[in-house]
Amino acid sequence: MSLMGWIVVVFVLALVNFFIGMNSLKGFLASHSAISSSQDLEEFKGMVRQQMYQALLQLGLLGLTVVLGLYGIVSGRYIPPFEGRGDVFDVALSPSAVWGCASMG
């Protein structure tokens, strides 16, 4: 698989992780309008624990896209999907754009 293929796979995994986390948060908020009992608090703690693990996973996945992009720059193996050549500006912006878009969610 090409380097760009790996970047796309890692980005898709980051998107899946994002939507799973968003779905669990929306599910919790739909079932709990307020934390009114100790059981609600325990459920909130479990949801927050899961969110923190997903945040660490997201940080790793998006950081990996940056590492893969930098590896492509250094090794000259990165081929932008539309240009057909490895331009340093394109390579530097690709992981940054992924990171920026994912952090907006």
Buried (B, 14 or more C-beta within 10 A) or exposed (E): EEBBEBBBEBBEBBBEBBEEBEEBBEEBEEEBEEEEEEEBEEBEEEBEEBBEEBEEBBEEBBEBBBEBBBBBBEEEEBBBEEEEEBEEEBBBBBBEEBBEBBEEE
